[in-house]
Amino acid sequence: MRAARNTLIGLSLGLLLVVGALLTLDLGSFKPLYERIAAHNLAREVQVAGAMSVRIGRTVMVSVDGLNIAGATPEAEPFAAVGSAKVHLSLPSLLDGVIDLPLISIADTELNLEIDEQGQGNWPTIETTEDAADDAPSALPVLRVGTLNIDRAEVLSLNALNGRHNDLTIAQLSATTETTALTVLSRGSINQRAFDTTLAIDGITSLLDINQWTVDWVGQVGKASFTTHGMVSSLTEWGDSALRATLHADSANEFLDTFSLPQVDEGPINLSAKIEQRDGVPHLDLDVQFAQFNLVGSAVSQDPATLQTAQIDLVGRGPNLAQLGALSGQDKWPSTPFEIAFQATRDGAKLRSKLCVSTVTR
């Protein structure tokens, strides 16, 4: 009996080893095929300079070293370069219609974004067939990410239309999910000004389905600090949300420098935005002091999903209309103090609006 039992255990272990070998396949030798498929879909050269591994078991584990995506033309800067990347995908979860990614890890990445004089971006686009475009939208799959790590990533952007450029460096970004709670920590710099943020979201069942999420986001960009607290109901039923956001900076021009924006007459930034329901009706309130500019506004809608009924009121004033125009990309507005009043109402197909812009003598 003991010999038979030992034989059975040995056969079982051997069978498990054979099954494990069959179910754990390393497909890294197909690297040229993956490069051709990616190049075809992106319509530009894709090269994996380093090692590549695709292992299939209960979890699909993909790792790539030295991924390079060429620019839109041979003379252009490379669109993207990734030092190393790892992605894990759970196969059993797919049977339940869930895309479960236990691990995403990306390191040493550079991304170059450009917009030319015609407003055309350099990023690749994936063509869709007419039949696919005509199909009715289907329900989004459930998406979950266990751990996300991004280390040493740089995003360079250049807009030839306005000459603005930005340099975003992510020193480290880490995101972890436990049951329905997501925590994201990030630090880095924007145009050589440090940022440090903490984002906590609870109530997540899928990252593609915003539904009753509790949000707590705080951080600092340069010397500016921001907060966002509250609950987001959904993108379509945003009127059921209760959310408050603030932004404060002692120097508006330092904040504008951070994002490569034109300068204005100096002053602080104090911004407050709030979404809440009053007597069952969604309200949006906005109160902004931006340097020497002031803006107060409100929006009310009994039908926030479609905005078939809505009312908007905005009043703004400032010392220099030309500076406001420069911020919005307009360089021919006059240098004069101003007041702006805007009102709009919608009732079904009826839309009424009124805009008054007046200069103010000092």
C-alpha positions in Angstrom: 0.0 0.0 0.0 2.8 2.4 0.9 4.6 1.6 -2.3 1.4 2.2 -4.3 0.8 5.4 -2.5 4.3 6.7 -3.1 4.0 5.7 -6.8 0.8 7.5 -7.1 2.2 10.7 -5.5 5.3 10.5 -7.8 3.1 10.1 -10.9 0.9 13.0 -9.7 3.9 15.3 -9.2 5.3 14.3 -12.5 2.0 15.0 -14.2 1.8 18.4 -12.5 5.3 19.2 -13.8 4.4 18.3 -17.3 1.2 20.3 -17.2 3.0 23.2 -15.7 5.6 23.1 -18.5 2.8 23.0 -21.1 0.9 25.9 -19.6 4.0 28.1 -19.1 5.2 28.9 -22.5 7.9 31.5 -23.3 7.1 33.2 -26.6 9.9 35.7 -26.6 11.4 34.1 -29.7 8.5 35.7 -31.7 9.9 39.2 -31.1 10.2 40.0 -34.9 6.5 39.1 -35.3 5.4 41.3 -32.5 7.5 44.2 -33.9 5.8 43.8 -37.3 2.3 43.7 -35.8 2.9 46.8 -33.7 4.5 48.6 -36.7 1.5 47.8 -38.9 -1.0 49.0 -36.3 0.9 52.2 -35.5 2.0 52.9 -39.1 5.6 53.5 -38.0 8.7 51.5 -37.1 8.7 49.7 -33.8 11.8 48.0 -32.5 12.6 46.0 -29.3 16.4 46.5 -28.9 16.7 44.4 -25.8 15.2 41.2 -24.4 11.5 40.3 -24.7 9.6 37.6 -22.9 6.0 36.5 -23.2 5.1 33.8 -20.7 1.7 32.2 -20.7 0.4 30.4 -17.6 -2.5 31.3 -15.3 -1.0 34.7 -15.6 0.3 36.2 -18.9 3.6 37.9 -18.1 5.1 40.2 -20.7 8.4 42.0 -20.2 10.2 44.2 -22.7 13.6 46.0 -22.6 14.5 48.7 -25.0 11.2 49.4 -26.7 11.4 52.2 -29.3 8.7 53.8 -31.4 9.8 56.0 -34.3 8.6 59.5 -35.1 6.1 60.4 -37.8 9.0 60.9 -40.3 12.5 59.5 -40.5 13.9 62.9 -39.6 11.7 63.4 -36.6 12.6 62.7 -33.0 11.6 59.2 -31.7 8.0 59.3 -30.5 8.7 57.0 -27.5 11.4 55.1 -25.8 10.9 52.7 -22.9 13.8 51.3 -21.0 11.9 48.4 -19.5 8.2 47.4 -19.0 6.4 44.5 -17.4 2.7 43.7 -17.6 0.9 40.8 -15.9 -2.6 39.7 -17.0 -4.7 37.2 -15.1 -6.3 34.7 -17.5 -8.9 33.2 -15.2 -10.4 36.7 -14.7 -11.0 37.0 -18.4 -13.6 34.2 -18.1 -15.6 36.4 -15.8 -15.3 39.4 -18.2 -12.7 41.1 -16.0 -9.4 42.6 -17.2 -7.2 42.1 -14.1 -3.7 43.4 -14.3 -1.9 42.5 -11.1 1.2 44.4 -12.1 2.3 47.1 -14.5 5.8 48.4 -14.2 7.5 50.9 -16.5 10.9 52.5 -16.1 13.2 54.9 -17.9 10.7 56.2 -20.4 10.8 59.2 -22.7 7.7 60.5 -24.7 7.9 63.3 -27.3 4.6 65.0 -28.1 4.5 67.6 -30.9 1.9 69.7 -32.6 2.9 71.3 -35.9 1.9 74.6 -37.5 -1.2 73.0 -39.0 -2.3 71.7 -35.6 -1.4 68.1 -36.5 -0.1 65.9 -33.6 2.8 63.5 -34.0 1.2 60.6 -32.0 0.1 57.5 -33.9 -3.6 56.8 -34.6 -5.1 53.4 -35.0 -7.6 53.2 -37.9 -11.0 51.6 -37.3 -13.2 50.0 -39.9 -16.4 51.7 -40.9 -18.4 48.7 -39.6 -16.7 48.9 -36.2 -17.4 52.7 -36.0 -21.1 52.1 -36.9 -21.6 49.5 -34.2 -23.6 50.5 -31.1 -21.3 51.1 -28.1 -21.1 48.1 -25.9 -20.7 48.0 -22.2 -17.1 48.7 -21.0 -15.3 45.7 -19.5 -14.3 45.7 -15.9 -10.7 46.8 -15.5 -8.6 46.3 -12.3 -5.0 47.2 -11.7 -3.3 45.8 -8.6 0.1 47.6 -8.6 1.3 50.3 -11.0 4.9 51.6 -10.8 6.3 54.3 -13.1 9.9 55.3 -12.5 12.0 57.9 -14.3 9.6 59.0 -17.0 9.9 62.2 -19.0 7.2 63.7 -21.3 8.3 66.5 -23.6 5.7 68.5 -25.4 6.0 71.3 -28.1 3.2 73.2 -29.7 4.3 75.0 -32.8 1.0 76.9 -33.0 1.9 79.0 -29.9 5.5 78.1 -29.3 4.9 76.7 -25.9 6.9 73.7 -24.6 6.6 71.7 -21.4 8.8 69.2 -19.7 7.1 66.8 -17.3 9.3 64.5 -15.3 7.9 61.7 -13.2 10.5 60.7 -10.7 8.2 58.1 -9.3 4.5 57.2 -9.5 3.1 54.3 -7.5 -0.5 53.1 -7.4 -1.9 50.3 -5.3 -5.4 48.8 -5.1 -6.8 47.0 -2.1 -10.4 45.7 -2.6 -12.2 49.0 -3.7 -9.6 51.5 -2.5 -6.9 53.0 -4.8 -4.0 55.1 -3.6 -1.7 56.9 -6.0 1.5 58.7 -4.9 3.5 60.7 -7.4 6.4 63.1 -7.4 8.5 64.8 -10.0 8.7 68.2 -11.7 7.0 70.3 -14.3 9.4 72.6 -16.2 11.9 72.2 -13.3 9.3 73.0 -10.6 8.7 70.1 -8.2 5.3 68.5 -7.7 4.1 66.0 -5.1 0.6 64.6 -5.0 -1.5 62.0 -3.1 -4.7 60.7 -4.6 -7.0 58.4 -2.7 -10.2 56.9 -4.3 -12.6 54.5 -2.7 -15.6 52.7 -4.1 -13.9 51.4 -7.2 -15.3 48.3 -8.9 -13.8 49.1 -12.3 -11.4 51.8 -13.4 -13.5 52.3 -16.5 -16.7 52.9 -14.5 -16.9 56.0 -12.3 -19.7 55.2 -9.9 -20.0 56.7 -6.5 -16.3 57.3 -6.1 -15.1 59.0 -3.0 -12.1 61.2 -4.0 -9.4 62.9 -1.8 -6.7 64.5 -3.8 -4.1 66.9 -2.4 -0.8 68.1 -3.7 1.6 70.9 -4.5 3.0 72.1 -7.8 5.9 74.5 -7.4 4.6 76.8 -4.6 0.9 76.3 -5.5 -1.2 73.9 -3.5 -4.5 72.3 -4.5 -7.2 70.1 -2.9 -10.1 68.1 -4.3 -12.5 66.4 -1.9 -15.9 64.8 -2.3 -17.9 62.2 -4.2 -18.2 61.7 -7.9 -21.5 60.0 -8.9 -20.7 59.3 -12.6 -19.8 61.1 -15.7 -23.3 61.0 -17.0 -25.0 61.8 -13.7 -22.5 64.3 -12.5 -25.3 66.4 -11.0 -25.6 63.8 -8.2 -22.0 64.5 -7.2 -20.7 66.5 -4.3 -17.3 67.9 -5.0 -15.1 70.8 -3.9 -11.8 71.9 -5.4 -9.4 74.6 -4.3 -6.2 76.1 -5.7 -3.9 78.6 -3.9 -0.7 80.3 -4.9 1.0 83.4 -3.6 2.3 84.3 -7.1 0.2 83.9 -10.2 3.2 84.5 -12.4 5.2 81.8 -10.8 2.3 79.4 -11.4 2.0 80.6 -15.1 5.8 80.0 -15.5 5.3 76.5 -14.4 3.1 75.8 -17.4 5.0 78.1 -19.9 2.1 80.6 -20.0 2.4 84.4 -20.5 2.8 86.7 -17.5 0.1 89.0 -16.1 0.1 91.8 -13.5 1.2 90.1 -10.3 -1.1 88.9 -7.6 -2.2 85.7 -5.8 -4.4 82.8 -6.9 -7.4 81.8 -4.9 -9.8 79.4 -6.7 -12.8 77.6 -5.3 -15.1 75.4 -7.3 -18.0 73.5 -5.8 -20.7 71.0 -7.1 -23.6 70.3 -4.8 -27.3 69.8 -4.8 -29.7 72.3 -3.3 -33.4 71.4 -3.0 -32.7 68.4 -5.3 -31.2 70.7 -8.1 -27.5 70.4 -9.0 -25.5 73.7 -8.6 -22.0 74.6 -9.8 -20.4 77.6 -8.1 -17.1 79.2 -9.2 -15.1 81.9 -7.4 -11.7 82.8 -8.8 -9.1 85.4 -8.0 -6.3 85.1 -10.5 -3.7 87.8 -9.9 -5.7 91.0 -10.7 -8.5 89.1 -12.5 -11.7 88.1 -10.8 -14.4 85.7 -11.9 -17.6 84.7 -10.2 -20.0 82.3 -11.8 -22.7 79.7 -11.3 -24.5 77.1 -13.3 -27.8 75.4 -12.5 -29.4 72.5 -14.3 -32.4 70.3 -13.5 -31.2 67.9 -16.2 -27.4 67.7 -15.8 -27.2 64.5 -17.9 -28.3 66.1 -21.2 -28.4 69.8 -20.1 -31.7 70.2 -21.8 -32.5 72.8 -19.2 -29.7 74.9 -17.8 -28.7 78.4 -16.7 -25.3 79.9 -16.6 -24.2 83.3 -15.1 -20.6 84.6 -15.2 -19.2 88.0 -14.2 -15.5 88.8 -14.7 -13.3 91.8 -14.5 -9.6 92.7 -14.7 -7.1 95.5 -15.4 -5.9 94.3 -18.8 -7.9 92.7 -21.5 -4.8 92.0 -23.6 -3.3 89.8 -20.8 -6.5 87.7 -20.7 -6.3 87.4 -24.4 -2.7 86.2 -24.3 -3.6 83.5 -21.8 -6.3 82.2 -24.3 -4.0 82.5 -27.3 -5.3 85.8 -28.6 -2.7 88.5 -29.2 -4.8 91.3 -30.6 -7.0 92.2 -27.7 -6.6 95.8 -26.4 -4.7 96.7 -23.3 -7.5 98.2 -21.2 -9.4 97.4 -18.0 -12.6 95.4 -18.7 -15.8 93.8 -17.3 -17.4 90.8 -18.8 -21.0 89.6 -18.1 -22.3 86.4 -19.7 -25.7 84.8 -19.3 -27.1 81.8 -21.0 -30.3 79.7 -20.6 -31.5 76.6 -22.3 -35.0 75.1 -22.4 -35.1 72.2 -24.7 -34.3 73.5 -28.2 -34.5 77.1 -27.1 -31.1 78.7 -26.3 -30.7 82.3 -25.2 -27.4 83.9 -24.5 -26.1 87.4 -23.7 -22.5 88.6 -23.6 -21.5 92.1 -22.6 -17.9 93.3 -22.7 -17.1 96.8 -21.5 -14.0 98.7 -20.9 -13.6 100.6 -17.6 -11.9 104.0 -17.3 -9.4 104.2 -14.4 
